[in-house]
Amino acid sequence: MLAGVPGAAGAQPPDAGAAGPLGLGRAATAEEIAALDIDVRPDGAGLPLGGGTVADGARVWDRACRACHGAEGEGGIAAPVVGRDPAARPPTVGNYWPYATTLYDYVYRAMPGNAPGTLTPDEVYGLVAWILNRNDIIDDEAVMNAATLPGVVMPARDRFMPDDRLESDAVR
C-alpha cells in the first residue's frame, strides 16, 4: 500500500500539517522569511540601520576587494568599479549604475565573490561610500546610511527607464 501517494490503491491523504501535496516540507516561519528578505529597492526601501564613511570603506576595500578589483577599483581579475567615461567598456559604477541604493544591495548580497553575504551593513555602507567617492560622486567627508544613500544621484540614472509595473502583471 502506498499511503499518501495520490491515485495509489489504499492511498491516504497526506498529513494536514505538512506543506506539500506529498506531505513533504513545511511552511517557512516569519523569521526565516525575514532573514532572506534583504533586497534594497531604488528608493532605498530595505536599507538597514548603520552607516559608513569613505575612510571606513578604504579599510574594507583593502581587506576584501582590492585583490580582485585592483588597488583603486581599476579592475584586475574582476571588473573595474571606477570610471566615469560613458563609452568605456566594461561598464563601471561611475558610468553605468543607475542607483546608489542598488549598489548597496548588490555588494551586500554578492560580495566579496569568495564569501558573499559576509560583510556587515556598516562595512557595505563604507564600501559604497568609497566606491562613490572614487567615481567623484560624493565628497571625502560624506557619510552613507539609509537616510543619505537614496539621495545620491548617479551619473547614469537618466539612461534607464523607471519600472512602474510594481502593481501590474503587464509587460511592455
Summary of the structure (lengths in Angstrom):
residues: 172
radius of gyration: 22.1
end to end distance: 51.6
largest distance: 73.1
contacts: 457
relative contact order: 0.16
helix: 31%
strand: 5%
